[in-house]
Amino acid sequence: MWLTKLKTALILEDFELLSALLDEMPQFETLQEMEEASYLLAHSKISLEKNRAETAHIVQQLKNSLNFLKSTQTEPPSSLNLKF
C-alpha cells in the first residue's frame, strides 16, 4: 500500500504527499519491496532536484523582470522636496 502511494505521488509530482510518506516509511518484508522502494526514492530525489532547479530559475527570471521594471520607471518626487 505504501509503495502504491509513493508511486502515485511520484507520478503526480505531489511533493507534499512524498514528504508525508517519507515520514511514515514502513518496514519492508521482502527484498523486492526494499529494492522497489529504493528505486522509487532515488527517482523521487531526482524529481525533487529538478523541481527545485526549475523553481530557482523561475524566481531568478521574476527578479530580473522586477529589476528591469524598476529601472524603467521614473522616480516619483520626494514628499520632502520643499520648494519655496
BAPA-477419 format. One record per residue (C-alpha): z, x negated, y negated; residue in three letters. Coordinates in steps of 0.2 Angstrom, whole numbers, m for minus. Each point is the difference from the previous one (the first is absolute). Layout:
REM BAPA-477419
+-------+-------+-------+-----+
:     z :     x :     y : res :
+-------+-------+-------+-----+
:     Z :     X :     Y : ALA :
...
+-------+-------+-------+-----+
//
This chain:
REM BAPA-477419
+-------+-------+-------+-----+
:     z :     x :     y : res :
+-------+-------+-------+-----+
:     0 :     0 :     0 : MET :
:     5 :   m14 :   m12 : TRP :
:   m17 :    m9 :     4 : LEU :
:   m10 :    16 :    m4 : THR :
:     9 :     2 :   m17 : LYS :
:    m4 :   m18 :    m4 : LEU :
:   m18 :     2 :     5 : LYS :
:    m1 :    15 :   m11 : THR :
:     8 :    m8 :   m15 : ALA :
:   m11 :   m15 :     2 : LEU :
:   m16 :    10 :     1 : ILE :
:     6 :    11 :   m15 : LEU :
:     6 :   m15 :    m9 : GLU :
:    16 :     9 :    m3 : ASP :
:    11 :   m15 :    m6 : PHE :
:    16 :    10 :    m2 : GLU :
:    m1 :     7 :    18 : LEU :
:    m3 :   m18 :     6 : LEU :
:    15 :    m6 :    m9 : SER :
:    11 :    14 :     7 : ALA :
:    m7 :    m4 :    18 : LEU :
:     5 :   m18 :    m2 : LEU :
:    17 :     5 :    m4 : ASP :
:     2 :    10 :    16 : GLU :
:    m9 :   m12 :    12 : MET :
:     4 :     5 :    18 : PRO :
:     3 :   m11 :    15 : GLN :
:   m16 :    m1 :    10 : PHE :
:     1 :     3 :    19 : GLU :
:   m16 :    m9 :     5 : THR :
:    m9 :   m16 :    m4 : LEU :
:   m16 :    11 :    m4 : GLN :
:    10 :    10 :   m13 : GLU :
:     7 :   m17 :    m8 : MET :
:   m18 :    m7 :    m1 : GLU :
:    m7 :    16 :    m8 : GLU :
:    14 :     1 :   m12 : ALA :
:    m2 :   m19 :    m5 : SER :
:   m19 :     3 :    m2 : TYR :
:     3 :    15 :   m11 : LEU :
:    13 :    m8 :   m10 : LEU :
:   m11 :   m15 :    m3 : ALA :
:   m14 :    11 :    m6 : HIS :
:    12 :    10 :   m11 : SER :
:     5 :   m17 :    m8 : LYS :
:   m19 :    m3 :    m4 : ILE :
:    m2 :    17 :    m7 : SER :
:    15 :    m1 :   m11 : LEU :
:    m6 :   m17 :    m7 : GLU :
:   m17 :     7 :    m3 : LYS :
:     8 :    15 :    m9 : ASN :
:    11 :   m12 :   m10 : ARG :
:   m15 :   m11 :    m6 : ALA :
:   m10 :    15 :    m5 : GLU :
:    15 :     7 :   m10 : THR :
:     2 :   m16 :    m8 : ALA :
:   m18 :    m1 :    m5 : HIS :
:     0 :    18 :    m7 : ILE :
:    16 :    m4 :   m10 : VAL :
:    m9 :   m16 :    m7 : GLN :
:   m15 :    10 :    m5 : GLN :
:    11 :    13 :    m9 : LEU :
:     9 :   m14 :    m9 : LYS :
:   m17 :    m7 :    m5 : ASN :
:    m6 :    17 :    m6 : SER :
:    16 :     3 :   m10 : LEU :
:    m2 :   m17 :    m8 : ASN :
:   m18 :     3 :    m5 : PHE :
:     5 :    17 :    m7 : LEU :
:    14 :    m8 :   m10 : LYS :
:   m11 :   m14 :    m7 : SER :
:   m13 :    13 :    m6 : THR :
:    12 :    11 :   m10 : GLN :
:     3 :    m3 :   m18 : THR :
:    19 :    m3 :    m4 : GLU :
:     8 :    15 :    m9 : PRO :
:     8 :    m4 :   m16 : PRO :
:    18 :    m4 :     1 : SER :
:    12 :    13 :    m6 : SER :
:     9 :   m14 :    m9 : LEU :
:   m15 :    m5 :   m10 : ASN :
:     6 :     6 :   m18 : LEU :
:   m13 :    m1 :   m14 : LYS :
:     5 :     3 :   m18 : PHE :
+-------+-------+-------+-----+
//
